[in-house]
Amino acid sequence: MLDTLQQLAGSAFMQRLTLWLNHVIASESAALERLRPHAGRFIRLQPQGWPSLLPPLPSLAFLVTPAGLLEWVEAPPSQAPDLLLSFDAANPARLFVEGLAGQRPPVAVVGDAAFATDINWLMENLRWDVQEDLARFIGAGPAHELARVGGWLAGGMRDALGALAAFAGRGPGPR
């Protein structure tokens, strides 16, 4: 029963993540234009060394749609993906902290070079415009103030997490 709940939670999370990714991609016409030529191509993220004590990750596989968006593939085909992105996931907490600090983990890329170039462009250039999304609900003025305060808080968190990541990266040493 716990396994079924984990699968349902993982599936729900991946569906929401895919919606959010597509929202961010759709907000930038250049992103859509870069992905459209890759329609029908399959990309898989492959975490290496995921701790066995943690619940298994859901499938991290996506298909590029003709519209230039992503579709989550719950049961990836047995064929090799057009693009495989592997990364070290042996320490998920560290990955999370470094991600919040704005650092990307080293990624091994195998597959089509043009597809990899466009995916890299997306990772380098796409950003979620939280202020614009907030403005749709609460108006431009309040959204601007919330974004300003949120940016200030995020900057402080990023600095603190960056320091924590740097400290964690050193490991135990002489005291």
Contacts in CASP RR format, 6 or more apart in sequence:
PFRMAT RR
TARGET T0000
AUTHOR 0000-0000-0000
METHOD contacts of the structure
MODEL  1
MLDTLQQLAGSAFMQRLTLWLNHVIASESAALERLRPHAGRFIRLQPQGW
PSLLPPLPSLAFLVTPAGLLEWVEAPPSQAPDLLLSFDAANPARLFVEGL
AGQRPPVAVVGDAAFATDINWLMENLRWDVQEDLARFIGAGPAHELARVG
GWLAGGMRDALGALAAFAGRGPGPR
6 55 0 8 1.000
6 56 0 8 1.000
7 58 0 8 1.000
10 58 0 8 1.000
11 58 0 8 1.000
11 74 0 8 1.000
13 58 0 8 1.000
14 58 0 8 1.000
14 59 0 8 1.000
14 60 0 8 1.000
14 72 0 8 1.000
14 74 0 8 1.000
15 72 0 8 1.000
17 72 0 8 1.000
18 62 0 8 1.000
18 70 0 8 1.000
18 71 0 8 1.000
18 72 0 8 1.000
20 128 0 8 1.000
21 70 0 8 1.000
22 69 0 8 1.000
22 70 0 8 1.000
23 128 0 8 1.000
24 31 0 8 1.000
24 126 0 8 1.000
24 127 0 8 1.000
24 128 0 8 1.000
25 31 0 8 1.000
25 32 0 8 1.000
25 35 0 8 1.000
25 68 0 8 1.000
25 69 0 8 1.000
25 70 0 8 1.000
25 122 0 8 1.000
25 126 0 8 1.000
26 32 0 8 1.000
26 69 0 8 1.000
27 129 0 8 1.000
27 132 0 8 1.000
28 125 0 8 1.000
28 126 0 8 1.000
30 125 0 8 1.000
31 122 0 8 1.000
31 125 0 8 1.000
31 126 0 8 1.000
32 67 0 8 1.000
32 68 0 8 1.000
32 69 0 8 1.000
34 118 0 8 1.000
34 121 0 8 1.000
34 122 0 8 1.000
35 64 0 8 1.000
35 68 0 8 1.000
35 69 0 8 1.000
35 70 0 8 1.000
35 118 0 8 1.000
35 122 0 8 1.000
36 66 0 8 1.000
36 67 0 8 1.000
36 68 0 8 1.000
37 118 0 8 1.000
38 64 0 8 1.000
38 68 0 8 1.000
38 82 0 8 1.000
38 115 0 8 1.000
38 118 0 8 1.000
39 64 0 8 1.000
39 65 0 8 1.000
39 66 0 8 1.000
39 68 0 8 1.000
40 63 0 8 1.000
40 64 0 8 1.000
40 65 0 8 1.000
40 66 0 8 1.000
41 63 0 8 1.000
41 64 0 8 1.000
41 82 0 8 1.000
41 83 0 8 1.000
41 112 0 8 1.000
41 115 0 8 1.000
42 61 0 8 1.000
42 62 0 8 1.000
42 63 0 8 1.000
42 64 0 8 1.000
42 73 0 8 1.000
42 76 0 8 1.000
42 77 0 8 1.000
42 79 0 8 1.000
42 81 0 8 1.000
42 82 0 8 1.000
42 83 0 8 1.000
43 61 0 8 1.000
43 62 0 8 1.000
43 63 0 8 1.000
43 64 0 8 1.000
43 81 0 8 1.000
43 82 0 8 1.000
43 83 0 8 1.000
43 84 0 8 1.000
43 85 0 8 1.000
43 115 0 8 1.000
43 119 0 8 1.000
44 60 0 8 1.000
44 61 0 8 1.000
44 62 0 8 1.000
44 76 0 8 1.000
44 81 0 8 1.000
44 83 0 8 1.000
44 84 0 8 1.000
44 85 0 8 1.000
45 60 0 8 1.000
45 61 0 8 1.000
45 85 0 8 1.000
45 86 0 8 1.000
45 87 0 8 1.000
46 60 0 8 1.000
46 84 0 8 1.000
46 85 0 8 1.000
46 86 0 8 1.000
46 87 0 8 1.000
47 57 0 8 1.000
47 60 0 8 1.000
47 86 0 8 1.000
47 87 0 8 1.000
47 88 0 8 1.000
47 89 0 8 1.000
48 86 0 8 1.000
48 87 0 8 1.000
48 88 0 8 1.000
48 89 0 8 1.000
48 90 0 8 1.000
49 88 0 8 1.000
49 89 0 8 1.000
49 90 0 8 1.000
50 56 0 8 1.000
50 57 0 8 1.000
50 89 0 8 1.000
50 90 0 8 1.000
50 92 0 8 1.000
51 90 0 8 1.000
51 92 0 8 1.000
54 92 0 8 1.000
57 89 0 8 1.000
58 74 0 8 1.000
59 72 0 8 1.000
59 73 0 8 1.000
59 74 0 8 1.000
59 75 0 8 1.000
59 76 0 8 1.000
61 72 0 8 1.000
61 73 0 8 1.000
61 76 0 8 1.000
61 81 0 8 1.000
62 70 0 8 1.000
62 71 0 8 1.000
62 72 0 8 1.000
62 73 0 8 1.000
63 70 0 8 1.000
63 71 0 8 1.000
63 73 0 8 1.000
64 70 0 8 1.000
64 71 0 8 1.000
65 71 0 8 1.000
81 111 0 8 1.000
82 111 0 8 1.000
82 112 0 8 1.000
82 115 0 8 1.000
83 109 0 8 1.000
83 110 0 8 1.000
83 111 0 8 1.000
83 112 0 8 1.000
83 115 0 8 1.000
83 116 0 8 1.000
83 119 0 8 1.000
84 109 0 8 1.000
84 110 0 8 1.000
84 111 0 8 1.000
85 107 0 8 1.000
85 108 0 8 1.000
85 109 0 8 1.000
85 119 0 8 1.000
86 107 0 8 1.000
86 108 0 8 1.000
86 110 0 8 1.000
87 95 0 8 1.000
87 105 0 8 1.000
87 106 0 8 1.000
87 107 0 8 1.000
87 108 0 8 1.000
88 105 0 8 1.000
88 106 0 8 1.000
89 95 0 8 1.000
94 165 0 8 1.000
94 168 0 8 1.000
94 169 0 8 1.000
95 105 0 8 1.000
97 161 0 8 1.000
97 162 0 8 1.000
97 164 0 8 1.000
97 165 0 8 1.000
97 168 0 8 1.000
98 104 0 8 1.000
98 105 0 8 1.000
98 161 0 8 1.000
98 162 0 8 1.000
98 165 0 8 1.000
99 161 0 8 1.000
100 157 0 8 1.000
100 158 0 8 1.000
100 161 0 8 1.000
101 158 0 8 1.000
101 161 0 8 1.000
101 162 0 8 1.000
101 164 0 8 1.000
101 165 0 8 1.000
102 158 0 8 1.000
103 162 0 8 1.000
103 165 0 8 1.000
104 123 0 8 1.000
109 116 0 8 1.000
130 147 0 8 1.000
131 143 0 8 1.000
131 144 0 8 1.000
131 146 0 8 1.000
131 147 0 8 1.000
132 143 0 8 1.000
134 142 0 8 1.000
134 143 0 8 1.000
134 146 0 8 1.000
134 147 0 8 1.000
135 141 0 8 1.000
135 143 0 8 1.000
135 144 0 8 1.000
137 143 0 8 1.000
138 146 0 8 1.000
END
